[in-house]
Amino acid sequence: GKVEFPIPMYFISSHLPTHISEQLKESKQLCKNVSFLGSCGLSDVQGLKVAFYVEVASDEGEFSTSFATSNVKSVQPLLDQVKKNDDKVDIFLTCKPPTPTESSNEARLAWFLKPRYHFAGMSELYFARAPYRNANKQVTRFVALGNVNKEAPKTKKW
């Protein structure tokens, strides 16, 4: 059957099936009301400035933990666009949450972008950090979105 989405939905992803990747090369719209933002950039979504970053896995399936040359090249347009236009970022989307024990690309970008909200997927648990104040006095609220799994123990959901 045909699935219809009544409201606009936007997504980012580090892993897409080949047939979807091919379709998205022609248009960022997967179907009516479902749009792929990309891997790194800044978009105006329903009046909100949305920055997004997806760290791409290497051929071995490992994610880089520092700004490798290719990562700097991929994020530089985002950084330039925010700096040039003095854009205030409302929402920052990442696939991975920042790692507390190391300085991850997600953490570095969140520090530079100073978004009002930072949402990260691909987390095992739902986690909402207490709001924190950036150097420019802007408050950021961070939320890690956990997996939805009916098999997971209810005690580990939150």
N, C-alpha and C positions, 0 to 999 in steps of 0.2 A: 504494500500500500504506500500511499504518499503521506509523508509527515509534513505538517505545516507548523511553523513557529509563529505564534501571534505577536511576539515582541522581538525587537532586534537583539541578537546575541553575537558577541564577539569572542574570539578565542585565539590563544597562542599555543604552540606545541613544539616540542623538540623532536617528536617522532610521529610522522604521519604515514599512513599506508601509501604505497606507490600510486595507486589510482587517484587518491585524493590530492597528492602532491602534483600530479600531472594536471588535474583540473584547476588547481589553484595557480598554476603558471599563467593561465589565460586570464583569470579573473580572481580577485580576492574574495569573491562571494561564492560560497559553497552552494547555497540555495537561498531562496527568499528569506530574508531576516537572519541569515547565518553568515558571518564574515570572518575571515582570517586576517588578523592584524599584521602578521609577519613575524620576523625573528628579533628585530631590534628597531625601535623607532619611537616616534611621537605622533599621535593621532588625536584629532578632535572627534570625540564620540559623544553625541547627544549633548553638546555644549561643555563637556569636561575634557581637560587635557589629560590624555592617557599615554604614559610612557610604558614601554614593554621591552623585556630582554629575555631571550632564550639562549642559554649556554649550549652550544652545539657539541655533541660528543665526538671524540676522535674516531678514527677507523677501528681502534681497539675497543671502543665503547666506553672509554674513560673520559670524564669531564675534566677540563682544564681547571686548575685552582688559582691561576694567576692570569693577568692580562697578557696573553701571548700576542704576538704580532697580529695574527688573524683576528683575535678578539678586539684589539685596539682599533683595527681598521673597521670592524663591524659596528662598534659602538661610537666611533668618532662622529658620524653624521648626527646621531642623537645628541651627543654632548654639544656639538656646534650649534645645532638648531635651538636647543634650550638656552644656551649662552647668548646667541645672536639676538633672539627675540625676547630675551629675559622672560621666558615662559615660566609660569608657575605650574608645577605638575600637581594635578589633583589626585591621580591614581597611578601607581607603579605596579605593573604585573610581572611576575617572574614565575618560572616553572619550579625552581628550587628555592627553599628558604635560605637566607644567609646563614652561614655556619658560625656558631658562637666562638669556636676555638681558632678560627683562621680568618684572615681578611679575604673574603670571597668577592668575586665580581659583583654579585648581587648587593653585598654590603657597601662596596665602594660606590656603586651607582646610586644606591639609596642615600648615601651621605651627600653625593654631589647634587642629586635631583631634589632632595628635601620634599618628597611628596606629602600630601595630606594623609593618604592611605597607601599602604604597601600590602598587596595580596600575593601570596606564594602558594602554588599548587604542589603536587608531588610530595606531600608531607604524609607521614604515617598517621599523625594525630592532628586534630584540630587544636590550634593554640592561638590565643589572643594575648599579645604582649601588652603591658601597661603602656599608655601613650608616652612618647619621649619628645623632648624639645631639641631641635636642631640649633646650630650656631646662629642662624638668622631668626631665632625665636619661633619658627614655624613648628607646630606640633605634628608628629607623624604617629599614626596608629598602624600597627603591624598585625596581620592575621595570616596564619598558615592554615590552609584548607586541607583537612585530612581526607583520606580515602573513604569512599562510601562502600561499605562491605557488610552485608547482612550476616556474614559468618564471623566477623570480628567480635571478640568479647566486648560486652557493653561497658566494662570497666575501663577499657583502653580507648574508647571513642573520643574522650575529651582530654 
